Amino acid sequence: YGRLDEDDLLCSARLGVIEATRAGITTIADIADAGVSLAALMEGGLRAVLYQEVFGPDPDQAEESLGGLQEKLESHEAARAPRVSIGISPHSPYTVSRRLFEMLAEFAQAGGYPVSVHAAESAAEGAFVRKAEGPFADYLRSRNIEVKPLGESTIRFLEETGLLATAPLLAHCIDCSQEDLRIVARSGSAIAHCPKSNAKLGHGTAPLAAMLREGARVGLGSDGVICNNTCDLLEEARFGALLQRAGGEEDILAAGEFLR
């Protein structure tokens, strides 16, 4: 990814739009840091929400991160077509500080921006949030960024920072307890279930049946191509249906449910 130039990224974004169109998808929610996604979405003529990604694990740089985000949002707003909305995406609890999460929650509510975030994606994330342990904690400490154990789940952390009050789109939600899913449902947040990405990265299987039992809004997502190899949601639906059956969940969804 680091070796790709802007033309490469634009080509990749265009291919993603083509794959989605071939699968009958007419509305896309795209999380991106590079601005080329907006151009590809507008060329494709699809409805879309472009979530501008934001990073900032160092709380001392929270204001700087928010300022950089505002500049990108202004650029997107000036260039977008009416059928494309602009949102924000604080990347994850291990790349965004608590202070920045709180600032972004207030900013999103004040500006009416839709929000998306990678949440409860892996055991490594859980170790970071609960105990300040694991590879993410080690990396931040190597950058002299203080990391403290929170003793709680990612979902509770997002609730405390005010982010769940924005009713965000939560990507993954693998490492979730029953109570976490109840919190998600009560908040009105939605979950993007990404079974192929979860499998490819070795993160585990999301508790899909439990999500639905607790009343959470759930849809299929592809995650990025680097985590999946394709943005074809029909293939995602097929894989998700087979994976749920292989996992032996009690409440198995019919294949048609994955297409709704």
C-alpha positions in Angstrom: 0.0 0.0 0.0 2.8 2.4 0.9 4.3 2.0 -2.6 1.1 3.0 -4.4 0.9 6.4 -6.0 -2.2 8.5 -6.5 -3.0 7.0 -9.9 -2.7 3.4 -8.5 -5.1 4.4 -5.7 -7.6 5.9 -8.1 -7.5 2.8 -10.3 -8.1 0.6 -7.2 -11.1 2.8 -6.2 -12.5 2.6 -9.7 -12.3 -1.2 -9.7 -14.1 -1.2 -6.3 -16.9 0.9 -7.8 -17.2 -1.5 -10.8 -17.3 -4.6 -8.6 -20.0 -3.1 -6.5 -22.1 -2.1 -9.5 -21.8 -5.6 -11.0 -23.1 -7.0 -7.8 -26.2 -4.7 -8.0 -25.0 -2.3 -5.3 -26.1 1.3 -5.9 -25.0 2.9 -2.6 -21.6 2.6 -1.1 -20.2 3.5 2.3 -16.4 4.0 1.8 -13.8 4.6 4.6 -10.8 6.2 3.0 -7.8 8.4 3.9 -6.9 9.2 0.3 -9.1 11.7 -1.5 -9.2 9.7 -4.8 -12.2 7.7 -3.5 -14.4 10.7 -4.0 -13.5 11.0 -7.6 -14.1 7.3 -8.3 -17.5 7.4 -6.6 -18.6 10.5 -8.5 -17.4 9.0 -11.8 -19.4 5.8 -11.1 -22.6 7.7 -10.6 -23.4 5.9 -7.3 -24.9 7.2 -4.1 -22.3 7.1 -1.4 -21.1 8.2 2.0 -17.4 8.9 2.0 -16.0 8.6 5.5 -12.8 10.5 5.8 -10.5 8.5 8.0 -8.7 10.2 10.9 -5.8 9.0 13.0 -4.2 10.4 16.2 -3.1 8.1 19.0 -1.2 10.9 20.8 -3.6 13.0 23.0 -1.2 15.9 22.8 -1.8 16.1 19.0 -5.6 15.8 19.1 -6.2 19.4 18.1 -3.8 19.1 15.2 -5.5 15.9 14.0 -9.0 17.6 14.2 -7.7 20.6 12.3 -6.3 18.3 9.5 -9.6 16.5 9.3 -11.5 19.8 9.0 -9.3 20.8 6.0 -10.0 17.6 4.2 -13.7 17.8 4.9 -13.9 21.3 3.4 -12.1 20.1 0.3 -14.5 17.1 -0.1 -17.5 19.3 0.5 -16.4 21.7 -2.2 -15.9 18.9 -4.7 -18.7 16.4 -4.0 -21.8 15.8 -6.0 -25.3 16.0 -4.3 -25.6 12.2 -4.2 -22.4 11.8 -2.2 -22.4 12.6 1.5 -19.3 13.2 3.6 -18.7 11.6 7.0 -15.8 11.0 9.4 -14.1 7.8 10.5 -11.9 7.7 13.6 -9.9 4.6 12.7 -9.9 2.6 15.9 -9.3 2.7 19.6 -5.6 1.9 19.1 -5.0 4.7 16.6 -7.2 7.4 18.1 -6.8 8.7 21.6 -9.6 9.1 24.0 -9.3 12.9 23.8 -9.6 12.8 20.0 -12.5 10.4 20.2 -14.4 12.8 22.5 -13.6 15.8 20.3 -14.7 13.9 17.1 -17.9 12.9 18.8 -18.8 16.5 19.6 -17.6 17.7 16.1 -19.7 15.1 14.3 -22.9 15.9 16.3 -22.4 19.6 15.8 -21.8 19.3 12.1 -24.3 16.5 11.5 -21.6 14.2 10.0 -22.2 10.5 9.8 -19.6 8.4 11.6 -18.0 5.0 11.1 -15.3 3.3 13.2 -13.5 -0.1 13.3 -14.7 -1.6 16.6 -14.0 -4.7 18.6 -12.2 -6.2 15.5 -9.7 -8.5 17.2 -8.3 -10.0 20.4 -5.3 -7.8 20.0 -7.6 -4.7 20.1 -9.3 -6.2 23.2 -6.0 -6.7 25.0 -5.1 -3.1 24.2 -8.3 -1.5 25.4 -8.8 -3.7 28.5 -5.3 -4.2 29.7 -3.0 -1.9 27.7 -1.1 -5.0 26.5 -0.2 -6.6 23.2 1.3 -5.4 19.9 -0.7 -2.2 19.7 0.3 -1.1 23.2 3.9 -2.0 22.5 4.0 0.0 19.3 2.6 3.2 21.0 5.0 2.9 23.9 7.8 2.7 21.4 6.7 6.1 20.2 6.6 7.4 23.8 2.8 7.6 23.9 1.4 6.7 27.2 -1.1 3.8 27.3 -3.4 3.0 30.2 -5.6 0.0 30.8 -9.3 0.8 30.7 -10.6 -2.4 32.1 -13.6 -2.4 29.7 -14.6 -3.4 26.2 -14.3 -1.3 23.1 -18.0 -0.8 22.9 -18.2 0.6 26.5 -15.2 2.8 25.7 -16.9 4.2 22.6 -20.1 4.8 24.7 -18.1 6.7 27.3 -16.4 9.0 24.8 -19.8 9.9 23.3 -19.1 8.3 20.0 -22.1 5.9 20.2 -24.3 9.0 20.6 -23.6 9.7 16.9 -25.2 6.3 16.0 -22.1 5.2 14.1 -21.6 2.4 11.6 -19.4 -0.1 13.5 -17.2 -2.3 11.4 -16.6 -5.9 12.5 -17.8 -6.2 16.2 -16.2 -9.6 16.7 -15.0 -9.2 20.3 -18.5 -8.3 21.7 -20.3 -9.6 24.8 -24.1 -9.9 25.0 -24.1 -6.6 27.0 -22.0 -4.9 24.4 -24.5 -5.8 21.7 -27.3 -4.5 23.8 -25.5 -1.2 24.2 -25.0 -1.1 20.4 -28.7 -1.8 19.8 -29.9 0.8 22.3 -27.6 3.5 20.8 -29.1 3.0 17.4 -25.7 2.2 15.9 -25.4 -0.2 13.0 -22.9 -3.0 12.4 -21.0 -3.8 9.2 -20.5 -7.6 9.3 -17.3 -8.4 7.3 -17.0 -12.2 7.4 -14.3 -12.5 4.7 -12.1 -9.8 6.1 -12.5 -11.3 9.6 -11.4 -14.7 8.2 -8.5 -13.5 6.1 -7.0 -11.6 9.0 -7.5 -14.4 11.4 -9.6 -12.3 13.8 -12.4 -14.8 14.4 -16.1 -15.0 13.7 -18.5 -12.3 14.6 -21.5 -13.3 16.8 -24.1 -12.6 14.0 -27.0 -14.5 15.5 -26.5 -12.8 18.9 -26.3 -9.4 17.2 -29.7 -10.0 15.6 -31.2 -11.4 18.8 -30.3 -8.2 20.7 -31.9 -6.1 18.0 -28.8 -4.6 16.5 -29.0 -3.3 12.9 -26.6 -5.4 10.8 -25.5 -5.2 7.2 -22.8 -6.8 5.1 -19.5 -5.1 4.5 -16.4 -6.0 2.5 -13.8 -4.0 4.4 -10.9 -2.8 2.2 -9.7 -4.9 -0.7 -6.3 -5.4 1.0 -8.2 -7.3 3.8 -10.5 -9.2 1.4 -9.3 -9.3 -2.2 -12.8 -8.2 -3.5 -15.6 -5.8 -2.9 -18.3 -8.2 -4.3 -21.0 -8.2 -1.7 -22.7 -11.2 -3.4 -19.6 -13.2 -2.7 -19.5 -11.7 0.8 -23.1 -12.9 1.4 -22.3 -16.4 0.1 -19.3 -16.7 2.4 -21.1 -15.3 5.4 -23.9 -17.8 5.0 -21.5 -20.7 4.7 -19.4 -19.5 7.6 -22.3 -19.3 10.0 -23.4 -22.8 9.1 -19.8 -24.1 9.6 -19.7 -22.4 13.0 -22.7 -24.3 14.2 -24.7 -21.3 15.5 -28.1 -22.2 16.8 -30.0 -19.5 14.9 -28.8 -20.0 11.3 -30.0 -17.5 8.8 -31.4 -18.6 5.5 -29.3 -17.7 2.5 -31.9 -15.2 1.4 -31.6 -13.3 4.6 -28.0 -12.4 3.7 -29.3 -10.6 0.6 -31.9 -8.5 2.3 
